């Protein structure tokens, strides 16, 4: 009996990790979306994390992201784990560091897979693991003058 992944388009691509970066410049959804384009992909899932105007009942004015020097290596480790677990055709992830304002893009990740369900699952695993395991910290400044550090891991 034929397996579910008999066609080469159903299998993971040879080098599916197309873009992984931490940047201090504005992020582009279009760039990340373009990076995961693949003719064998039937589904692309994309997640965009933005700076919201509140957290924990307090109004957020601005926030800053900083990271450990190993953050990009940790992003790669997570990306490799996702590509091993799912039939990923292409994967991209960028995270912003520096001072951000409400509405700015903080993180953009995307995954393309042969089918939509796999793309959704792989994208969710990618963003969830990035948020929990990559050493990136958020310094929030609230309108009441208080501030708080939030660790990613």
C-alpha positions in Angstrom: 0.0 0.0 0.0 1.3 3.5 -0.8 2.2 5.7 2.0 0.7 9.2 2.5 4.0 10.8 1.4 4.9 8.9 -1.8 5.0 12.0 -4.0 8.2 14.1 -3.6 5.9 17.1 -3.0 4.5 15.5 0.1 7.9 15.1 1.7 10.0 17.7 3.5 12.2 19.8 1.2 15.9 19.2 1.3 16.7 22.6 2.9 13.4 24.0 4.0 14.8 26.7 6.4 14.8 29.7 4.1 15.0 32.7 6.5 15.9 33.0 10.2 16.9 36.3 11.6 16.7 38.6 14.6 16.7 42.2 13.4 16.7 45.8 14.7 14.8 47.0 11.7 11.1 46.8 10.8 9.8 43.4 9.7 8.0 42.6 6.5 5.1 40.2 6.2 5.7 40.1 2.4 9.3 39.1 2.8 8.5 36.2 5.1 5.5 35.1 2.9 7.7 35.1 -0.2 10.4 33.1 1.6 8.1 30.2 2.1 6.7 30.0 -1.4 7.0 26.5 -2.9 5.3 24.9 -5.8 4.7 21.7 -3.9 3.0 23.5 -1.0 -0.8 23.4 -0.8 -0.9 25.4 2.4 1.0 28.3 3.9 0.4 29.3 7.5 1.7 32.7 8.7 1.6 34.3 12.1 2.3 37.9 12.9 2.9 39.1 16.4 2.3 42.8 17.1 2.8 45.1 20.0 -0.5 45.6 21.7 -1.6 48.6 23.8 -2.2 46.7 27.0 -0.9 43.8 29.1 -2.2 42.5 32.4 -4.7 45.3 32.8 -2.1 48.1 32.3 -1.7 50.4 29.3 1.5 49.8 27.3 3.2 52.9 25.9 6.3 51.2 24.3 8.4 48.1 24.7 11.8 47.0 23.8 13.1 43.5 22.9 16.6 42.3 23.6 18.2 38.9 23.1 21.1 36.7 24.2 23.8 36.2 21.6 22.7 32.6 21.2 19.1 33.5 20.2 19.5 32.9 16.4 21.2 29.5 17.1 18.2 28.6 19.3 15.8 29.7 16.5 17.7 27.4 14.1 17.4 24.5 16.6 13.7 25.0 16.9 13.3 25.4 13.1 15.2 22.1 12.6 12.9 20.4 15.1 9.8 21.6 13.3 11.1 20.6 9.9 11.9 17.1 11.3 8.4 16.7 12.8 6.3 18.0 9.8 6.6 17.7 6.0 7.7 21.3 5.8 8.5 22.6 2.3 9.7 26.0 3.6 10.0 27.8 6.9 10.8 31.4 7.8 11.0 33.3 11.0 12.1 36.9 11.9 12.0 38.6 15.3 12.5 42.2 16.1 14.8 43.7 18.8 15.1 47.3 19.9 12.4 49.8 20.8 9.0 49.2 19.4 5.7 51.2 19.4 2.2 49.9 19.7 1.2 48.3 16.4 4.7 47.5 15.3 5.5 43.9 14.2 7.5 42.0 16.8 7.7 38.6 15.1 6.7 37.0 11.8 6.8 33.3 11.1 5.5 31.2 8.2 5.5 27.6 7.2 4.5 25.9 3.9 3.5 22.3 3.7 1.7 20.0 1.3 -1.6 20.4 3.1 -3.2 23.2 5.2 -3.5 21.1 8.4 0.2 20.4 8.5 1.0 24.0 7.8 -1.2 25.2 10.7 0.3 22.7 13.1 3.9 23.4 12.1 3.4 27.1 12.2 1.8 26.9 15.7 4.6 24.7 16.9 7.2 27.1 15.5 5.8 30.2 17.1 5.0 28.5 20.4 8.5 27.0 20.7 10.1 30.3 19.7 8.2 32.2 22.4 9.0 29.6 25.1 12.6 28.7 24.2 14.5 31.5 22.5 16.3 33.8 24.9 14.5 37.1 23.9 13.3 39.4 26.6 10.6 42.1 26.5 10.8 45.3 28.5 7.4 46.9 28.7 6.9 50.5 29.7 3.4 51.3 31.0 1.5 54.6 30.9 1.5 54.8 34.7 5.3 55.0 34.8 5.9 51.4 35.8 7.8 48.9 33.7 8.3 45.2 33.6 10.7 42.6 32.1 9.1 39.5 30.5 11.3 36.6 29.6 10.8 34.3 26.7 12.3 31.3 28.5 
